[in-house]
Amino acid sequence: MGNNRQRYKTQFRPAYSRLHEDRDLRWVVPFAVRYVIVIVGERFAGKSAALSYLSETRGFRSYSLTDELRNEASQRGLPLEPRAALRGLGNEVRADAADRALLARLTLRRIHADHLLGQWRGNPTQRIAVGGFKRPEELRLFQGLGGSCLIISVRAEEAKRYARSRTSGVLKRELQDVYDRKGKPVAVTKRSFARYVDRPDLQGTRDRWTDGYGQAVQELLNMWTPAEIYNNDSLGALYSKLDVHVDAMDRRHRTTN
């Protein structure tokens, strides 16, 4: 019995009561992965900075559901900009598959494929960081991994997020082809940020063809998450807060490898 415990020490613990409900969970269970950290949050709250830090500084292998969407766009010969077009494609592929968690499933499959293809050679007990979640069903799929998955909600005040969108130049770029009802170019203002950038991400956009399959980040954020980080200060403060959670997960999921 002791040898068996050691053998499965670094594997995901399956949520046995739900395991039969999703073949992807059965697929992921055998991975020799220490644990997964999922990053969710509003736009410009600091999700990308958090994922970059986990990957570049803390040694995580990083994945994003958005990468699967970009791959789909490339296969169809579609441009990756403007962002609204990519968002619309995400709504479409979820609706076509009648699967609100489709991009999460594809991400799990990619993690599985990387493992089988030896992408983790030299570090068989890889720690994983995942971002790009836009619907609650996507998050629930990863929640099915149980204690081997920590979900961190990165939040920030709207004024801070607006300022970051302007400073980065992203807001201006996303609004350059947007026009108001009178046909005039939309100015870069806090109001336009809320209407054309923040609201579509949080609440989705109305489309009778994809209704019920669009983005619903606000609904996702209303779900209970065990860890919340408020990123209203410097990047250094964000990294320090992440370190607390990473160090705790490292202690909880120790490995002798």
C-alpha positions in Angstrom: 0.0 0.0 0.0 2.9 2.4 0.8 4.4 1.8 -2.6 1.2 2.6 -4.3 0.8 5.8 -2.4 4.3 6.9 -3.5 3.5 5.9 -7.1 0.5 8.2 -7.3 1.8 10.9 -5.1 2.2 13.5 -7.8 -1.0 12.7 -9.8 -4.3 14.6 -9.8 -6.7 13.3 -7.3 -10.0 12.6 -9.2 -13.3 13.8 -7.9 -14.7 10.3 -8.0 -18.3 11.2 -7.7 -18.0 13.3 -10.9 -15.3 11.4 -12.8 -17.8 9.4 -14.9 -19.4 12.6 -16.2 -16.5 13.9 -18.2 -14.1 11.9 -20.3 -11.5 14.7 -20.2 -11.2 14.4 -16.4 -10.5 10.7 -16.8 -7.9 11.6 -19.3 -6.2 14.1 -17.1 -6.1 12.1 -13.9 -3.0 10.0 -14.8 -0.8 13.0 -15.4 2.3 13.3 -13.1 1.4 16.9 -12.3 1.9 18.5 -8.9 -0.9 20.9 -9.2 -2.7 23.5 -11.4 -3.2 27.2 -10.7 -6.0 28.8 -12.6 -6.1 32.6 -13.1 -9.4 34.4 -13.6 -10.4 38.1 -13.5 -11.5 41.2 -15.4 -9.6 42.7 -18.3 -6.5 44.7 -17.3 -6.8 43.4 -13.7 -3.4 41.7 -14.1 -4.1 38.2 -15.3 -1.4 38.2 -18.0 1.1 39.7 -15.7 0.3 36.9 -13.1 0.6 34.2 -15.7 3.9 35.6 -17.0 5.3 35.7 -13.5 4.3 32.2 -12.8 5.9 31.0 -16.0 9.0 33.1 -16.2 9.9 33.4 -12.5 8.3 30.5 -10.7 8.8 27.8 -13.3 5.2 27.0 -14.2 4.2 25.7 -17.6 1.6 28.2 -18.9 -1.5 27.5 -21.0 -4.4 29.7 -22.1 -7.8 28.9 -23.4 -7.4 31.8 -25.8 -4.5 29.9 -27.5 -7.0 27.3 -28.6 -9.2 30.0 -30.1 -6.2 31.6 -31.9 -5.4 28.1 -33.3 -8.9 27.8 -34.6 -8.8 31.3 -36.2 -5.5 30.4 -37.9 -6.9 27.1 -39.3 -9.8 29.0 -40.7 -7.6 31.7 -42.2 -9.1 34.4 -40.0 -7.3 37.4 -38.5 -6.6 37.6 -34.8 -7.5 41.3 -34.7 -9.8 43.1 -33.9 -10.4 41.4 -30.5 -14.2 41.6 -31.1 -13.8 39.2 -34.1 -11.9 36.7 -31.9 -14.6 37.0 -29.2 -17.2 36.3 -31.8 -15.4 33.3 -33.1 -15.2 31.9 -29.5 -19.0 32.3 -29.2 -19.4 30.6 -32.5 -17.3 27.5 -31.8 -18.9 27.0 -28.4 -22.4 27.2 -30.0 -21.5 25.0 -33.0 -20.2 22.3 -30.6 -23.1 22.9 -28.2 -20.5 22.9 -25.5 -20.0 26.0 -23.2 -16.7 24.4 -21.8 -15.3 23.5 -25.2 -12.1 25.7 -25.0 -11.4 24.3 -21.6 -11.7 20.8 -22.9 -9.3 21.6 -25.8 -6.8 23.0 -23.3 -6.9 19.9 -21.2 -6.3 17.9 -24.4 -3.3 20.0 -25.2 -1.9 19.5 -21.7 -2.4 15.8 -22.1 -0.7 15.8 -25.6 2.3 17.8 -24.3 2.7 15.3 -21.6 2.5 12.3 -23.9 4.9 13.9 -26.5 7.6 14.4 -23.8 7.3 18.1 -23.7 7.9 17.9 -19.9 11.0 15.8 -20.2 13.3 16.7 -17.3 10.5 17.9 -15.2 7.9 15.1 -14.9 6.1 16.7 -12.0 5.3 19.9 -13.8 3.2 22.7 -12.2 0.6 24.2 -14.5 -0.8 27.7 -14.8 -3.9 28.3 -17.0 -5.7 31.5 -18.0 -8.2 32.7 -20.6 -11.4 31.6 -18.9 -14.6 33.4 -20.2 -17.4 31.2 -19.0 -18.3 29.5 -15.7 -18.6 26.1 -17.3 -14.9 26.3 -18.3 -14.0 27.0 -14.7 -16.1 24.2 -13.4 -14.3 21.7 -15.6 -11.0 22.6 -13.9 -12.7 22.7 -10.5 -13.4 19.0 -11.1 -9.7 18.4 -10.5 -10.3 18.9 -6.8 -7.6 19.9 -4.4 -4.9 19.7 -7.1 -6.3 22.9 -8.6 -6.2 26.3 -7.0 -8.3 29.1 -8.6 -7.1 32.6 -8.0 -9.3 35.6 -8.9 -7.2 38.6 -9.8 -9.3 41.8 -9.4 -8.7 45.5 -9.7 -10.7 48.7 -9.4 -12.3 49.9 -12.7 -10.3 53.2 -12.6 -7.1 51.2 -12.3 -8.0 48.9 -15.2 -9.0 51.8 -17.4 -5.7 53.6 -16.7 -3.8 50.5 -17.6 -5.8 50.0 -20.8 -4.8 53.6 -21.8 -1.2 53.4 -20.8 -0.7 50.1 -22.7 -2.2 51.5 -25.8 -4.6 48.6 -26.0 -7.7 50.6 -25.5 -6.9 53.0 -28.4 -6.1 50.1 -30.6 -9.4 48.3 -29.8 -11.5 51.4 -30.4 -9.9 52.6 -33.6 -12.5 50.8 -35.8 -15.5 51.5 -33.5 -18.1 54.1 -34.4 -21.0 55.5 -32.4 -24.6 55.6 -33.7 -23.9 58.8 -35.6 -21.0 57.2 -37.4 -18.3 59.1 -35.5 -15.2 57.4 -34.2 -15.5 56.5 -30.5 -13.2 58.6 -28.3 -10.8 57.0 -25.8 -12.7 57.7 -22.6 -13.6 55.8 -19.4 -17.2 55.6 -20.7 -16.1 54.0 -24.0 -13.9 51.6 -22.1 -16.9 50.5 -20.0 -19.2 50.2 -23.0 -17.1 48.7 -25.7 -14.3 46.8 -23.8 -15.3 46.0 -20.3 -19.0 45.2 -20.7 -18.7 42.8 -23.7 -16.1 40.9 -21.8 -18.1 40.7 -18.5 -21.6 40.2 -20.0 -21.0 39.2 -23.6 -22.8 40.5 -26.6 -26.3 39.7 -27.9 -26.5 37.4 -30.9 -29.4 35.1 -31.6 -27.1 32.6 -33.2 -24.8 32.1 -30.3 -27.1 33.2 -27.4 -26.2 31.3 -24.2 -22.7 30.5 -25.5 -21.0 34.0 -25.3 -18.6 35.4 -22.8 -19.9 35.6 -19.2 -16.9 36.7 -17.2 -19.1 38.4 -14.6 -21.0 35.2 -14.0 -17.7 33.4 -13.7 -16.4 35.9 -11.2 -19.5 35.6 -9.1 -18.6 32.0 -8.4 -16.8 31.2 -5.2 -13.0 31.1 -5.5 -10.7 30.1 -2.7 -8.1 32.8 -3.4 -8.6 36.5 -4.3 -5.8 39.0 -5.1 -6.6 42.7 -5.4 -4.1 44.2 -7.9 -4.4 47.9 -7.3 -0.8 48.6 -6.6 2.6 47.7 -8.2 3.6 44.6 -10.1 5.9 43.8 -7.2 2.9 43.7 -4.8 1.1 41.4 -7.2 4.0 39.0 -7.4 4.4 38.9 -3.6 0.7 38.0 -3.2 1.1 35.2 -5.8 4.2 33.9 -4.0 2.1 33.4 -0.9 -0.3 31.1 -2.8 2.4 29.3 -4.7 4.5 28.6 -1.7 1.5 27.2 0.1 0.6 24.9 -2.8 4.3 23.8 -3.0 4.2 22.8 0.7 0.8 21.1 0.2 1.9 19.1 -2.9 5.5 18.2 -2.0 7.3 15.7 -4.3 10.6 13.9 -3.9 11.3 14.2 -7.7 
